[in-house]
Amino acid sequence: MDITIIGSYKGIRDSVTFTTKRVIAVNVQGMTGKKKDYTSLPYSKVQAFSVETSGVFDLDSELELWFSSVGLVKFEFTGNSDIVRIGQVIGGFIL
């Protein structure tokens, strides 16, 4: 079972990595940022997802994933991230 990294994105503090099997979110906590929360979210548990592209004044794009037994998980990306492509890749894994 080969697992490949599809893309990795870093925000101001947090980051998210998409693999061929799951989404791995890293949430940096605390003032110093030394404490980190790693969350592994398998595509097999995604029930729905939503993509919001960036606009003229709102430069951030968003990805919302609804997981069974976890609920809504929301990721924000900078304007230069190809959110449409991310949505296409996720759609290919969950459909």
LINSULTA-V645766 format. One line per field, one symbol per residue. ss: DSSP state (~ for helix, > for strand, _ for the rest). psi: psi as a letter, one per 20 degrees, with the letter a starting at -180 (. if undefined). burial: 1 if it has 16 or more other C-alpha atoms within 10 Angstrom, else 0. A space follows every 10 residues. Layout:
ss: ???
psi: ???
burial: ???
This chain:
ss: ____>>>>>> ____>>>>>_ _>>>>>>>>_ ____>>>>>> >>~~~>>>>> >>________ >>>>>>>___ >>>>>>>___ __~~~~~~~~ ~~~~_
psi: oppppgqppp bghrrpppai hrpopoopqr hhjhpqpppp oqhijphrqq porqaghoiq rqpppoqpig bpppppqrhj qmhghghggg hhhi.
burial: 0000000000 0001111111 1111111100 0000000000 1110010010 1011000001 1111111000 0000111110 1010011001 00000
